[in-house]
Amino acid sequence: MALTFGIDTSNYTTSAALYDDAAEVIVMEKRLLPTAEGTLGLRQSDAVFAHVKQLGEITQKLFDRVDCPTEKIEAAGVSVFPRREAGSYMPCFLVGQTAMEVYSAANRIPLFRFSHQEGHIAAALYSAGRLDLLEQQFLAFHLSGGTTDALLVTPDENGFFKVEQVGGSLDLKAGQAVDRVGLLLGLRFPCGPELTDLAMKWEKPVRVRATLKGTSCCLSGVENQCRKLLEQNHPKEEIARVCLESIRTALEGMTSALLKEYGRLPLLYAGGVMSSTLIRNRMEENFGGIFAEPAFSSDNAAGIAILAARAFRRKGGTE
């Protein structure tokens, strides 16, 4: 058994994973960062401190589950920035990067650095049993607290892949809309799971519309509409439904525009927002997209460990 070790320290979750490339099996541990009730996430300084406290415990729990000698780990991977583009930076990723640099140096194994977004793409493909798509061009959507991106993913000459943003939200991100509306309704951050549960209880039709600009959208109106409905004493279940249906409608419009522009490419949907069964079920029905299971759609280190294995194999064991 030969393994790769991956770490991801995002603004939401501390995560570590071990990947058996030969068996294509992932073992993963993760824990949400603690947030005070009624708040929208953490300041970066607090997120860094929380990762420092949690990463050792998460990693220990992971290695206790696998119970393998460290010499079986051939390579390591870590997310070091949100996207692979100039100026993409968040301090919380420094925790995982520093820890993995120490680990790889001490064990004399190669370390591969990736973006958080690349990890999301790989994790979603793994969960769906479609890692083969990394060998061809496809469209991917990454919807989370910090991103609402439509991406064109293309294999590159180095046997890896490049990601080009071809659409997205021009203002509020989908995850931000979910969390802001969720807090309005008294839900716990991150609000996605509870908001979905609440929305599923509303069975009457709701009126929503998408604000689209080409292959992009605007979502700030979602929060404003939901706030107005709350002020008018509409049921919380209805407001939750309006929020998620508005995001779904925008996503459908973006998907249709992208398929018209790029042709009938495979569609992948990743990120924490895509864990919502309400959004997922309709998108699967209308477009036949590829979705990750919730554990692999929300923030995780699985994709990072998988990409490290691919990079190690393609580069013949060198960084």
C-alpha positions in Angstrom: 0.0 0.0 0.0 1.4 3.4 -1.1 -0.3 6.5 0.0 -0.4 10.3 -0.5 -1.2 12.7 2.3 -3.3 15.8 1.7 -4.2 18.8 3.9 -6.6 21.7 3.3 -7.1 24.6 5.8 -9.9 26.7 4.3 -11.9 29.5 5.8 -14.5 27.0 6.9 -12.9 23.6 7.6 -9.7 21.9 8.8 -9.2 18.7 6.8 -6.7 16.0 6.2 -6.8 12.9 3.9 -4.9 9.8 2.9 -5.3 8.4 -0.6 -4.4 4.9 -1.8 -3.8 5.5 -5.5 -3.8 1.8 -6.4 -7.1 1.0 -4.7 -8.6 4.5 -5.3 -9.6 4.7 -1.7 -9.8 7.9 0.4 -9.8 8.1 4.2 -10.5 11.6 5.5 -11.0 13.6 8.7 -12.3 17.1 8.9 -13.8 19.6 11.3 -15.6 22.9 10.9 -14.0 25.9 12.3 -15.8 27.1 15.5 -17.9 30.3 15.0 -19.8 32.4 17.5 -23.6 32.1 17.2 -25.1 34.7 14.9 -21.8 35.5 13.1 -20.8 35.0 9.4 -17.6 33.0 9.6 -14.3 34.1 11.2 -11.7 36.8 10.7 -8.6 35.4 9.1 -6.6 35.8 12.3 -9.2 33.7 14.2 -9.3 31.1 11.4 -5.6 30.7 11.5 -5.6 30.2 15.3 -8.5 27.7 15.0 -6.6 25.7 12.4 -3.5 25.6 14.5 -5.5 24.2 17.4 -7.4 21.6 15.2 -4.9 20.4 12.6 -2.9 18.2 15.0 -6.0 16.6 16.4 -7.5 16.0 13.0 -4.2 14.5 11.6 -3.8 12.2 14.7 -7.3 10.9 14.3 -6.7 10.3 10.6 -3.5 8.3 11.2 -5.1 6.3 14.0 -7.7 5.2 11.5 -5.3 4.1 8.8 -2.6 2.7 11.1 0.1 2.6 8.5 3.9 3.3 8.8 4.9 6.7 7.5 7.3 5.1 5.0 4.2 4.0 3.0 3.4 7.7 2.3 5.2 8.6 -1.0 4.1 12.2 -1.5 2.2 15.0 0.1 -0.1 17.7 -1.2 -1.5 20.9 0.3 -3.8 23.8 -0.8 -1.9 27.1 -0.6 -4.3 29.6 -2.1 -8.0 29.9 -3.1 -7.4 29.9 -6.9 -4.4 29.5 -9.1 -4.3 33.1 -10.2 -2.3 36.2 -9.4 -3.2 37.8 -6.1 -5.2 34.8 -4.8 -4.3 34.6 -1.1 -5.8 33.8 2.3 -3.8 33.5 5.5 -5.6 30.5 6.7 -3.9 28.3 4.0 -0.5 29.1 5.6 -1.3 26.8 8.5 -1.6 23.7 6.2 1.2 24.8 4.0 3.6 25.2 6.9 2.6 22.0 8.5 3.0 20.1 5.3 6.4 21.7 4.4 7.7 20.5 7.8 6.2 17.0 7.3 7.5 16.5 3.8 11.0 17.8 4.7 11.2 15.6 7.8 10.1 12.5 5.8 12.0 13.4 2.6 9.0 13.1 0.4 7.9 15.4 -2.5 5.4 18.1 -1.7 2.9 19.3 -4.4 1.0 22.6 -4.0 -2.5 23.2 -5.3 -5.3 25.7 -5.1 -8.3 25.1 -2.9 -10.5 25.2 -6.1 -8.5 22.5 -7.8 -9.0 20.3 -4.8 -12.8 20.8 -5.0 -12.8 19.8 -8.6 -10.8 16.6 -8.0 -12.8 15.6 -4.9 -16.1 16.0 -6.7 -14.9 13.9 -9.7 -13.6 11.2 -7.3 -16.9 11.1 -5.5 -18.8 10.7 -8.7 -16.4 8.1 -10.0 -15.4 10.4 -12.9 -11.6 11.1 -12.5 -11.4 10.2 -16.1 -12.7 13.6 -16.9 -9.4 15.1 -15.9 -8.2 13.8 -19.3 -10.7 15.9 -21.3 -12.3 19.3 -21.3 -15.4 20.0 -19.2 -17.3 22.7 -17.5 -17.3 23.0 -13.7 -19.2 25.2 -11.2 -17.7 25.9 -7.8 -20.3 27.4 -5.5 -19.3 28.1 -1.9 -19.0 30.9 0.6 -16.2 32.6 -1.3 -16.9 31.7 -4.9 -19.6 31.4 -7.4 -17.5 30.5 -10.4 -18.2 28.9 -13.8 -15.0 27.3 -15.0 -13.7 25.8 -18.2 -11.3 22.9 -17.2 -8.8 21.8 -19.8 -6.0 19.2 -19.7 -2.6 20.8 -20.2 0.7 19.7 -21.7 2.1 18.6 -18.3 -0.6 16.0 -17.7 -2.4 18.3 -15.2 -5.2 20.7 -16.0 -5.8 24.4 -16.2 -8.8 26.3 -15.0 -10.3 29.3 -16.7 -13.1 31.3 -15.2 -15.8 31.8 -17.8 -18.6 33.1 -15.7 -19.7 33.6 -12.1 -21.5 36.0 -9.7 -20.8 39.6 -10.3 -21.7 40.5 -6.7 -22.8 38.3 -3.8 -21.6 34.7 -3.8 -24.0 31.9 -3.5 -22.7 30.7 -0.2 -22.8 34.2 1.2 -26.5 34.5 0.2 -27.3 31.2 1.9 -25.5 32.2 5.1 -26.9 35.7 5.2 -30.4 34.5 4.7 -29.9 31.7 7.1 -28.8 34.0 9.9 -31.8 36.2 9.2 -33.9 33.1 9.9 -32.0 32.3 13.1 -30.0 29.3 11.7 -26.5 28.3 12.6 -23.5 29.1 10.5 -22.7 27.6 8.1 -26.4 27.6 7.3 -26.6 25.5 4.1 -27.9 22.2 5.6 -30.5 23.8 7.9 -31.7 26.1 5.2 -32.2 23.2 2.8 -34.1 21.3 5.5 -36.3 24.4 6.1 -36.9 25.0 2.4 -37.9 21.4 1.8 -40.9 21.9 4.2 -42.4 24.5 1.8 -44.4 22.8 -0.9 -46.2 25.7 -2.4 -44.8 27.5 -5.5 -42.5 30.5 -5.0 -41.9 33.3 -7.5 -38.2 33.9 -8.3 -36.2 35.2 -11.2 -32.6 35.2 -12.1 -30.5 38.3 -12.9 -28.2 37.2 -15.7 -25.5 38.9 -17.7 -24.2 36.6 -20.3 -22.7 33.6 -18.5 -22.6 35.5 -15.2 -25.3 36.3 -12.6 -26.1 38.8 -9.8 -27.2 37.4 -6.5 -27.4 40.4 -4.2 -31.1 40.7 -4.9 -31.7 37.3 -3.2 -30.8 38.6 0.2 -32.8 41.8 -0.3 -35.9 39.8 -1.4 -35.7 37.4 1.5 -35.2 40.3 4.0 -38.3 42.0 2.6 -40.3 38.8 2.9 -39.2 38.4 6.5 -40.3 41.9 7.3 -43.7 41.1 5.8 -44.0 38.1 8.2 -43.8 35.4 5.5 -43.1 31.9 6.9 -39.4 31.0 7.3 -39.9 27.9 5.3 -41.1 30.0 2.3 -38.1 32.4 2.7 -35.6 29.5 2.7 -37.2 28.1 -0.4 -37.1 31.5 -2.2 -33.4 31.8 -1.4 -32.4 28.3 -2.7 -34.8 28.5 -5.7 -33.3 31.8 -6.7 -29.8 30.4 -6.6 -30.9 27.4 -8.6 -32.6 29.5 -11.2 -29.4 31.6 -11.6 -27.4 28.4 -11.9 -29.7 27.1 -14.6 -29.4 30.3 -16.6 -25.6 30.3 -16.4 -25.5 26.6 -17.3 -27.7 27.1 -20.4 -25.6 30.1 -21.5 -22.3 28.2 -21.1 -23.6 25.1 -23.0 -24.7 27.4 -25.8 -21.2 29.1 -26.0 -19.0 26.0 -25.5 -21.1 23.1 -26.7 -22.3 20.0 -24.9 -19.4 19.5 -22.6 -19.7 17.4 -19.4 -20.9 19.4 -16.4 -19.5 19.2 -12.9 -21.0 20.9 -9.8 -18.8 21.3 -6.7 -18.6 23.4 -3.5 -20.6 23.5 -0.3 -23.7 25.1 -1.9 -24.1 22.1 -4.2 -24.6 19.9 -1.1 -28.2 21.2 -1.1 -30.4 18.4 -2.3 -33.0 20.9 -3.5 -30.6 22.5 -6.0 -28.9 19.2 -6.9 -32.0 17.2 -7.7 -33.3 19.9 -10.1 -30.0 20.4 -11.8 -29.5 16.6 -12.3 -33.0 16.4 -13.8 -32.6 19.3 -16.1 -28.9 19.0 -17.2 -27.6 15.6 -16.1 -24.7 17.2 -14.3 -22.1 15.4 -12.2 -22.3 16.0 -8.4 -20.2 15.0 -5.5 -21.6 13.4 -2.3 -22.0 16.1 0.4 -18.8 15.1 2.3 -16.8 15.6 -1.0 -18.7 18.7 -2.1 -18.1 20.8 1.1 -14.5 21.8 1.9 -12.2 18.8 2.2 -8.6 17.5 1.7 -9.6 14.5 -0.4 -9.0 16.3 -3.8 -5.6 17.6 -2.7 -4.5 14.1 -1.8 -5.7 12.7 -5.1 -4.0 15.5 -7.1 -0.8 14.8 -5.2 -1.0 11.2 -6.2 -1.5 12.1 -9.9 1.3 14.7 -9.8 3.7 12.2 -8.2 2.9 9.5 -10.7 3.2 11.7 -13.7 6.4 13.3 -12.6 8.0 9.9 -11.8 8.2 10.5 -8.1 9.9 14.0 -8.2 8.4 17.3 -7.2 
